[in-house]
Amino acid sequence: MGLFSNKYNTPFDSEDMRRVRHVGKPHATHIKPTGYMTTRSALFLGYTIISLSMVYSLGNSVIWWPAACSAAVLFVWAITLRFFIHPKLSALSFIITALLFTAASEASYRMGWCGAAAGALFIPMAIGMMSLSRFKADDEDEFTIPLFTEEVLKPFILAFAASSFGFLASGLFEKRYIFTTLLGAIAFLILFSWGFSKITGTPRLITSRSLTEFWDIPVADYQEVKRFAFSRVAFALEMLVIASLLFSLWVLVGGPYARMLSVPAAALVQTILSVALLSFSRGGIRRSIFGLRYFVSETAIGSQFLAVFFLAHQEHIPGIFTIIIAVVLAILTDTMLTGLLSVVRRRLIFVTKSRFLDGLPFYLILTSLICMIAETCLYTLTGL
């Protein structure tokens, strides 16, 4: 009897007459897409956090100087180099930016606002600014000028806030280290991303989509191992050249001139050698994600580590044995970091991870672990 007692939802009712559990039809506009950064802005954010963390920890500067110096150089870059540096000439952008940081740091050092090695500590940020010129915006076929607000200003403000939080958090421990400042900055990024997502109702991730994807990992074959080994040998040779250059500079020139020339000389020679090596390498080596794809950035950080080492010992030239230890430490650190990234990227394919931790925050965590190992060696080895 009750089979046809319901006047609705029969096969003969129209769609408008039927009782449904929802009102209206769902549309795609009801689903808010996840907000990602562009790849170049995410890299700029990560490198800037590393630079500011190092300056806060090792720069011997007044509290306001890291933000003021980095903002001034970034403003000069944004109104000049941002408009006319071609992606193929991005290495030129790195050299000019390194010179700007050197000039600003040298002037600030003479005024007593920072330490002698502060200019070299900004080199990762210079690499990040080079990345803004190297990579095209995501999902675009042609290179576009980086948007100042979205890809430059907002990442810089976020990097400054994160590194400041990390610096304050590192003060809770007995001694301030780079890796504790960096871990505090990463925690800030994760909490900021989670909180902002909760407030807006839309997932806002502090990373780019490509940094969370692993479709471009090549097959683990013998050729990839050869490319990885070749790039590590090339890195080691460049570190030997840079160390010899800096030692000759301090012996022949010495004094304030060597201090002013160390950072730009290391950046210039390292860039020329890296670009030349990439230009004459085979296509497979240049495109290899585990080989020479980011070789300019790797050698830039390694060469400036050696420059910082000389600037920290400017009262006297370090001994040959001590320089050899520094070169070996730079080579081992690079091998460990690139090897760890190579292995971890493969393992992450089969791992479920939080979306707020994925991508840039996770890579920064790995970087902080390598910084912890390197700092432990620096403070325990004799002569360092």
N, C-alpha and C positions, 0 to 999 in steps of 0.2 A: 504493500500500500504506500509505503514511504518512498518508493523508487522514483516517482515523478512528482512528489510533493514539493520538492525544491523548484522554485520558479526560475532559478538562475543556473547558469553553468551547465546547460543542456547543449547537446550538439547543434541545436537549432537556434541558440541565442547568438546574437551578434557579439563582436568583440567588445563593444562599448557596454553591452548589457551584463557581461560576465563580472562576477565578483573576483577581484584579484587582491593579493596581499600587499601590493604596492600601488601607488598612485602614479599613473603615467608610465612611460617607457624609460628605461635607463639609457642614457646617452654617454658618448665617450667623454663629453665635457665634465661629467661627474667624477671622472677618475683623474686626479691630479698627477702629472708625471713627476718622476724624481728629478730634483734639481742637481745638476752636475756643474762643475767648473770646466772651462776649456783646459786642454792638456797643457798649453803653454802657461796659463795663469796658475795652474796647480803646481807646475815645476817652479815657477817664480816664487810662489808662496813657500814651498819647501826649502828652496835654497836660501831665501831671505831669513827664514826661521833659524837655519843652521848658522848663518853669518851673525845674526843678532845674538844668538845664544853664545857664540864664541867671543864676541866683543864684550858682552856683559861679564863673561867668566874670566877672560884673559886680557881684555883691552886696557885695564888700569885707567879707565876713563871716568869722568864725572857722570852722574846718573842720567842726565838729559842728552849727553853727546851722541850716543849711538843712534837715537831716533832722529836727531837734528841732522847729523851727517848723512845718514842714508836717505832721508827725505830730500835733502838738498840735491844730492847727486841724482836721485830718481826724478826730481822735477826737471833738472837740466836735460836728462835723457829724454823725458817725455815730450818736451817742446822742441827737441832737435832730432836726435838719432831715430826716434820712433817713426818718423815720417819718411825717411829716405834710405834706411839700411835694407838692402836686398837680402833675402834669406841666404843666398850663396856667399854673402859678405858678412854673415853674422859674427864670424871670428873677429872682424874689424871692430864690430860693436863691443865685443868683449875687451879688446885691447884699449879702446878709448875709454870705456867705463872703468877699467882698472887704473888708467892714468888719472881719471877724475877722483877716484877714491884715494889714490896715492897723494895727489895734490891737497885734497881736503884734510887728510890725516896728517900730512907733514905740517901744514899750517896750524892745525889744532895741537899737534905735539909741541910746537914752539910756544904756544900759548898755555901749555900745561893742562889741556883738556883731555888728553888721551896718552897712551903709551906708544912706544916707537913701533911696535908690531901691529898696531890697530889697522893700518891700511891693508895688510895681507889678509886679515881676518874677514874683510869684506869681499874677498874674491868669490866665495860661493854666491853671494848676492849678484855680483857681476855676471856669473854664469847664468843665474836665473833671468837677468835682464837680456842676456844673449838668447836665452830660450824663447823669450817673447818675440825675437826676430827670426828664430830658426824655424819654429813650427807654425803651420797655418792653423787657423781656428778649426775646431772640430766640425766634421760634416760639411766642409766647404772644399770645393775643388781648387780654388785659387787663393793665394795668400792675401790676407787683409791686414791692414794696420791694426795693431792691438787697441782695443777700446780702453780709453783712459780710466773710466769709472769702474767698469766691470772687471777688466783684466789687469789693471795696474793699481789703482787706488784702493779698492776694496781688499785685494789680497795683501797689500802692504799694511793696511790698518790691522787686518787680522793677524798678520805675522808679528807686528809690533805688540799687539795685545797678548798673543800667545807667549812670545819670548819674554815679555815683562813678567807675566804670571810665572813662567818657569824660573826666571831669575829670583823672584821673591820666594818661590817654593824651595829652591835650592839653598836659600839662606837658613832653612831649618836644620840643615846638616852641619857637621863639623867644618867642612871645607866645601867651597863651591867648585863643582866640576862641570864640564861641558855636558856630559851625558845626563846629569841630574836636571840641569836647566832644560835640556832638550826633551826629556821625559815629561817634565812639568808642562812644557809647551804643547806636547802631543795630547796630554790629558785635557788641556784647555780646548784644543781643537775638537776632540771627541765630545766633550760636554757641551760645547757651543753648538755643534752640529745637532746633537740630540735635543737640546733645549729649543733651538730655533725650529726644528722640525715639529716638536710638540706644539709650539705656539702657533705656527702657521698652518698646521695640519697637512703639510706637504714635506716629504723627505728631502732634506737639503744636506747633501754630502760634501765634505771638504776634500774632494778629489775629482778627477776626471773619469769619464767612463772608460777610456782606453787604459788607464792605470789599474782598472779592476778586471780587465779582460786578459785572457791568456791564449787566444786563438793564434797569435803570431809566434808562439814558442816553436822553434824548429825541432825536427826529429833528432833524438839523441844519437847521433852517428859519429863516426870517427872524424869527419870533416869539422864538426863543431868543436870537438876537443882540440883539434889542430888550430882552429881560429882563436879559441880561448887562450891556448898556450902562446901563440904568436903575439897576441895583444899584450899579454903579461910580460913577455920578454921585451917587447917594444917599450912598454912603460918603464921597465927596469933600466933600459939603456937611456931613456930620456931623463930619468932621475939622476943617473950618473953624470950626464951632460950638465944638467942644471946645478948639481952640487959643485962640479968643477968650475962652472961659470961664477957662481956666488963666491966660492973660495978665492978665485982670481980677482974678482971685483974688490973684495975686502982687503986682499994683500996689496993690490996695485993702487987702489983709490983710497979706501979707508975713510974713517971719519964720517961726517954728515953726508957727504956725497954718496958713499956706499949705502947709507941708510935710505936715501931718497931714490937710488937707482935699483935697489934689490928687487922690489915688487914689480915695477914695470919691465925690468930686464928679464926676470924669470917668466913673466907673462908673455912677453914678446917672443923670446926664444922657444918657449914651450909651444906656443901657438903655431909658429912657423914650422917646427919639426912635426907637430901633429897633423897639420893640414897637408904638408908635403907627403907624409906617410899615407894619409887617407887618399890623396890624389893618385898616388902610384900603386895603390893596393887594388887587388881584384874586386869585382863587384860583390862577390859572396862575402868577403871579409868586411867590406864597408857596410853592408846591410845586416850583418850578423848582430843579433841583439846581445850575444855573449862575447862578441869580439870587439870591433872598433867603432860600433855605432855611436857610443857616447865617449869616445876616446879623448876628445878635446877637453871635456869636462873633468874626466879622471885625472889627466896629466896636469890640468890647471890647479886642482886642489892639492895634488902631490907636490908640485913645484912650489906652491905658496907655503906648504908645511915646512919645506926646507928654508924658505925665505924667513918665516917666523923664527925658525931655529937660529939663524944667523943674527936676526935682529934682537933676539932675546939675549945673545952673548956679545953685544956690540962693544962692551968694555974690552974684550980680547977676542981674538980669532979662535974659534973652536979647534981643537986638535984633530988630526987626520982620523984617529981611531974613533973619536966621538962623531965625526961627520959620517963615517962609514956606518956606525950604528944607526944614525938618523935615516940614512938612505935605505938600509935594510928594513928598518921599521916601516918606512913609507911603502916599500915594495910588498912586504908581508901584509900590511893593512889593506892595500888595494887588492891583493890576491884573495884575501879572506872575504872582503866585502863583495866583490864581484862573483866569487865562487858561491858564497852564501845566497846571493840573489838568484843565481842560476838554479841552484837546487831548490830553494824555497818556491820560486815561481812554478816549478813543475809539481811540487807537492801540493800547492794551493789549489790545483785543479780538482782534487778529490777531497777538499776540506770545506766544511760549512763554517762560515765566519760572519761576524756581525757586519752589516753594511756600513755602520759608522766607523768601523775599524779598518775596512778594506781600502786598498789603494794607497794613497799618499800617507795616511797615518801609520800604516803598517810598515812602509818602507822607511819612514823616519824612526820607527822603533828599532828596526834592524841597524840603521845608522848609529843610533844612540848606543847600541850594544857594542858596535865596533869602536866607537869613541871611548867607551869604558875600558876596553882592552888596551887601546893605544895609550890612554892616559895612565893606566896602571904601569905600563912599560916605561913611560916618560918619567914617572916619579920614583921608580925603583932602580932603573939602570944607572950605573955609575957614570957621572959626567953629563947627565941630561937634567 
